[in-house]
Amino acid sequence: MSPCVEAKGVTVVIHPADEEKGDPRFNDVKEILKTALEKTVTEFGPYELRASKQHTNGLRYLNNLANGYDLNVVWSSTTEEKESNYLPIRIPLRKGLLGYRILLVHKDKKDLLKNVRTLADLKKFSVGQGVGWDDVKLYETNGIAVVEAKYSNLFRMLSYQRFDLFPRGINEIFSEFEKESAQNPELVIDENILIHYPWPYYFFVSKNNQALHKRLVAGLKKMLKDGSFDAIFWKYNGKAIEAVNFKNRRIIEIQNYLLPKATPLHNPSLWFHPKMK
């Protein structure tokens, strides 16, 4: 049975498995998904939620979604191409937090960004990115050199100084640093700058799955209204936001040329806004 079909009145929802077992990066998104389904049982009926059988990367999951294979919902950053190929739910799952990036650097270069104040300054350095990440195009279109590799290899590659910077989202960097620092003691978190670009992260479903799209839209809107969406956001991100020390960082704005025109940038309730002063 295709995962896009309801089984005996039960909405079967299959989401991406972790790229590697035990990867905590998407626990918040999975909780949002479950909560959205839970809050729509009255209108849409029972559901079954499970992970895909494949442990792979985001690019492969999107291909599987297009082919109706092994899953029927994915979470991903957005582009014009994705929004033309799939149905987006334009509620940023992390309130745009992924667009605020802090840098991992080699400890021998902990002062590397001490004098960086503009994008022109940033262009002097190379960044590491995962294979297939949309950020690759974003950095390249802004004139920044990119080295691509499997996500789990990027930390070791930075230790070997194969590139200069590994930008990570506020919600990612502290837990990743704690997890990776034992094996990669050469890495430190830069304390000088903060990179920002608009970077909404959405749920996507296939174009032939209007029913699931409608249900998730309804569930997320309920969550926004009753406060449960923000509760999950702060549950997973509150400590990291506090640890960023926004006031002592210089913000470097980068253009996101991939951003679709339909992005709801003018709805402030959907986005995180840091207090810089």
Salt bridges, closest charged atoms under 4 A:
ASP18 OD1 - LYS30 NZ 2.96
GLU19 OE1 - ARG25 NH2 3.39
GLU20 OE2 - LYS150 NZ 3.73
ASP23 OD2 - ARG25 NH2 2.77
ASP28 OD2 - ARG94 NE 2.81
GLU31 OE1 - LYS235 NZ 2.92
GLU43 OE2 - LYS222 NZ 2.70
GLU48 OE2 - ARG50 NH1 2.37
GLU83 OE1 - ARG90 NH2 2.77
ASP108 OD2 - HIS106 ND1 3.75
ASP111 OD2 - LYS110 NZ 3.75
ASP121 OD1 - LYS124 NZ 3.99
ASP134 OD2 - LYS82 NZ 2.26
ASP135 OD2 - ARG101 NH2 3.24
ASP164 OD1 - LYS109 NZ 3.33
GLU172 OE1 - ARG168 NH2 3.21
GLU176 OE1 - ARG168 NE 2.71
GLU180 OE2 - LYS179 NZ 3.42
ASP226 OD2 - LYS39 NZ 2.81
ASP230 OD1 - LYS95 NZ 3.09
GLU253 OE1 - HIS196 ND1 2.95
